[in-house]
Amino acid sequence: MKKLRSAILPLVIATVGVGSAFATTTNKNTNSVDIQGYLFRPNEVEQCQPVSKFCDNNGAFDCTVSGPGTEALRIFNGTSCPNILKHSVAN
């Protein structure tokens, strides 16, 4: 019985270690967080107006919304929305 326990214990420890390694590995896509886009309207009381589109802010493409024209969405920061929101895929 003692020989069996001494043979199984290292196997159990190795299995738990491998399982923990797989459980803590993250995927790059799961680290991205979608950010809500805002339209900038300088002549209105509420200059930064939220829209229902979200982008990941990773990549080189501007996050845009189509309406009468195509407008770049912005990131809300405090009380304004100065920075254009980016997206990893083209709209």
Secondary structure as UniProt FT lines:
FT   HELIX           2..24
FT   HELIX           28..31
FT   STRAND          35..40
FT   TURN            42..43
FT   STRAND          48..55
FT   STRAND          61..62
FT   STRAND          64..66
FT   STRAND          70..72
FT   STRAND          74..77
FT   TURN            78..79
FT   STRAND          80..84
FT   STRAND          86..87
//
